[in-house]
Amino acid sequence: MISLESEENMDGQFLPRVKLTQSSIIDVDDGVKTNKSISETVECTREIFKTHKTLPLSFRKEQLKGLLDFFEKEEKSICEALYADLKKSHEEALIAEISLVKKEIRNHLNNLDDWIKPEKVKKSIANFFDDLLITSDPYGVVLVIGAWNYPVFVLFMPVVGAIAGGNCVVIKPSEVAEATSSVISRLLPKYIDNDCYPVITGGPKETTELLQNRFDYIFYTGSSQVGKIIYEAASKYLTPVTLELGGKSPVYVDKTANLKLTAKRILWGKGQNGGQVCIAPDYVLCTPEVQAKLLGFMEDAIKEFYNGSVKTSKDFGRIINQRHFDRLLKLLKNQNIAIGGHTDAAERFISPTILIDVRPKDPIMQEEIFGPLLPIINVRNAQEAIEFINAREKPLALYLFTNDGNVKKDFMEKTSSGGMVINDTIMHIVADGLPFGGVGNSGIGAYKGKYTFDTFVHKKSVLSKSFNPLQEKIESVKYPPMTPASAKFIVNVAKSNIVISTRYLTHALMFALGVAVTVSSYYINKKLNEK
């Protein structure tokens, strides 16, 4: 049995330890808890899906519009909750969380009519008379588990695609972001169908019980450790998963880069949410010469960003809880601090901190930092940086700062990562048209925009035949008894790679019919004249 302990790991998720029984009270209706168990809630949701309630396009759009209303009408409550959990300013809450989800909702509303249409497939000569289609079928009952660092964005971005795909969705906010979880469970049911999209609150016990139930798809955001647990639980029913995990996202900087802008862009990415971002720059690789110049620009950038006082700036967040604060302090031990290093336990404040003389075997290099600490490790050149990166688990993001075209080419071709950004950080997650996801230890699957919709639908192949007598006559060669001639015919047809475009098929058929009628008329008239 899969189970989770009560103490979260570095990503605010949970590790396996004890077996738990199913006894929690979790279903939320306008913020009032009812006496449904988790199993009963999941089963009720499955029964609702069996009625096909979520299939009509009109229903999907209605629910997406309700979700949009939730973010527009409850904006103040959501922002206040994010500030209570992470000290996110109102501006950061709007820009980095709410506005991005609203954009995703509008994108789905604007394109859903086209996305749900069956896709026509080009035909080969073997399927000349057939209709070949790919339909987008909902999986069924989907589980979406969010994370605490962006408790709105990472929870609702996949929920949008799951609703648009026609699924029922069991929504599990992170209990570590307690205030935000409370707002979601209390207010969301006022805007979308709570039977189709129940919210499950609670901690390790509830998450454990959720994973003991059967789902048709699981979408999880969090740590690689817990991702493995989710994967193991899903394997019991061969449930497909998307795992958006983390990792140590490296930065390589060479001497051709604009080092002043490089410093600003690295620290901007590192400073988001107090460094508690799954794609935050985790460590920097560069030569000692580049490091010396970069440090000066980094110090200037910190002063510029926070008006000389990080602690009093409304634009710099706090560590989520005391456990994470203590963990980060341990990583600072015995490190050479070049910039920053200021802490305040009462506020769980740690300033942007740059570390030098860091060794690859130091504790800070053994786990994802998930905080405002940035180690710098010296390498001799790009090749050594590539070897350093490739010797470790594949990261969720890789950041490269250079103006050298050959270096760009080498990093694109010789490294593997979930995403890659050249001369900036983090911005790929908001770029339209780019999927977001990990690879290897940093995740499975991807989402955003059309990729989110596609994640939550099964692409079903459909071949449709008619009872056309001409088609049957031609295809009767497939029936027994098989002869050498019929076998040769089938093999030759199968070898053919000719693709027939359906664009001008009607015109071609009409032309062929016209030729056939003309020829037939000629011979009929000739026979009549002979008589």
Salt bridges, closest charged atoms under 4 A:
GLU5 OE1 - ARG17 NH2 2.49
GLU7 OE2 - ARG323 NE 2.66
ASP27 OD2 - LYS36 NZ 3.97
GLU47 OE2 - LYS50 NZ 3.36
GLU72 OE2 - ARG106 NH2 3.12
GLU75 OE2 - HIS90 NE2 3.76
GLU91 OE1 - LYS314 NZ 3.55
GLU97 OE2 - LYS88 NZ 2.40
ASP113 OD1 - LYS61 NZ 2.52
ASP114 OD1 - LYS117 NZ 3.51
ASP130 OD1 - LYS465 NZ 3.05
ASP137 OD2 - LYS460 NZ 2.80
GLU175 OE1 - LYS172 NZ 3.13
ASP193 OD2 - LYS53 NZ 2.53
GLU209 OE2 - LYS205 NZ 2.96
ASP216 OD2 - ARG46 NH1 2.92
ASP282 OD1 - LYS248 NZ 2.38
GLU304 OE2 - LYS264 NZ 3.23
ASP315 OD1 - LYS314 NZ 3.38
ASP344 OD2 - LYS311 NZ 2.44
GLU347 OE1 - ARG318 NH2 3.10
ASP362 OD1 - ARG359 NE 3.18
GLU367 OE2 - ARG327 NH1 3.03
GLU384 OE1 - ARG380 NE 2.62
ASP410 OD1 - LYS414 NZ 3.54
GLU413 OE2 - LYS409 NZ 3.11
ASP432 OD1 - LYS103 NZ 2.82
ASP454 OD1 - LYS450 NZ 2.95
ASP454 OD1 - LYS459 NZ 3.16
GLU475 OE1 - LYS465 NZ 2.99
GLU475 OE1 - LYS478 NZ 3.96
